[in-house]
Amino acid sequence: MFSKRHVRFAVQAVALAGLSATLPACATVTRGTTQQFVVESSPPGARAVTSNGFSCEATPCTFRMPRKDAFSITISHDGYAEQVHHIESKMSGGGGAALAGNILVGGLIGAGVDASSGALNDLTPNPLVVTLEPEKKP
């Protein structure tokens, strides 16, 4: 049959495998793949429309946006010039720390998951604060 030593080794191996399954993709678990994105305007009440399909009828407003995708946002208000802003997806300090944790613990698969899911990134600028300029009359 099996010796106590073999059984103990098997139990330890299963426990270690279970523990290591929880370590990969730390940022995906702790930070998530989406984040709150805030739009404010002066004057308030502007319409905001993103290139990835989100919109709100009156600022200030908040969207739940994917962290991994850059996008453009168009801000418009009657009597004011329309503005287009580009929002970038960049690795954040918290994402960098999660990536380092994955690499140190040996979670290369987790680091790959975090990088591809966008969990390491933050949208910038956030909040987007826009000052609208009155339309110029010809």
N, C-alpha and C positions, 0 to 999 in steps of 0.2 A: 504494500500500500504506500501511502504518502507519509513521509516523515513530518514531524512538527516543523522542522526547518523549511521544508518545501511549502507547506501550507501557509506559514507565516510570510514567506517571500511572496507567495501568490496574493495574499491579502494586501500586503504593502504595495504591490504592483498595481492592483486594482484601485486602491485608494489614491495612489499617485496619479494614475491615469484620470480618475474622476476629478481630482484637484486641478490638473493641468487643463482639463477641458473647460474649466471656468475662467482661466486666465486670459486666453486669447481674446482679442477684440475689446480690450478694456474701455477704450474711448467710445466704442459703439454702445456699450452698456451704460457707462457713467455719464456721457455727454449726449448721446443720442445722435441721430442723423438729421434732425431738424432743429431750428432755433427760432425764437421770436425775432421778427424784424419790424422795427418801428419807423413810421414815416410821420414827420411833423412838418407843417408849413406855416409861413407867415405871409399873408393872412391864413387862418385855418379855413377848412371847408373845401380844400382842393380835391380833385379827383386824382387817384393814383392807379396806374395800370402797369403791370409788369410784363416783360417779354415771355415769361413762363406761365402766363394764364391767371395770375391773381389780380384782384382789383378791389378798390374801396371807393365809395362815393364821396366821402368827406374826411379829410385829415383833421385831427390826428387819427391814425389807425395802426393796427398791429396785424402782421401776417405770421403764420407758422410756415417757414420756408425751409427747403432742403439746404443743408450746409454745403453740399459739394458743388453746386452749380452757380456760376456767375450769371448775372442777368442785368437787363436794363429796366429802368422804371421811368415812366413818363408822368409828369405832374402837370395838371392843367386846372385853370380856374378862370371863369368868365372875367374879361377885362384885364387879364394878365398874360404875359408871354409864356408859352409852354416851355417846359424844361425837361431834358432827358439826362438821367444820371446812370452811370455804370457802377454796379455793385460787384465787388470781387469776392472770390472765395479763397481765403488764405489760411495757411496753417497758423493756428493760434498758440499762445503760450501753454494753455491747458492741453491742447492737442499734442504739442511737442513733448510735454511731460508724459502723456499717455503712451506716445510712441516709444520714448526712452524706456518706460516701464515694460512695454512689450518686448523690446529687444533685450533688456537686462534679464528678464525672466525666461527668455528663450522662446517667446511667442511670436516667431516670425510669421506664422499664419495669421495670428491676431493682428500683427502690424499691417499685413497686406489687406486684411478685412477692413481695418480702421481707415487705411489710406483710400481704398476704393469706395467706401461708403460715405466719405466726406466727414466722418466723425472727428477727424483731427482739425478740421477747418472752422473758421468763423466768417460770417459775411461782414464786409467792411465797405463803406462806413455804416455803422449801426449804433445809434439811430441815424437815419438820414434826416437832416434838418435843412429845409429849403426856404429861401427867402424869394418870393415871387416878385418880379418886376412888372410894373404896369405896361400894357401894350403900347407901342409907339404908334401914333396916328399919322397917316401919310399926309 
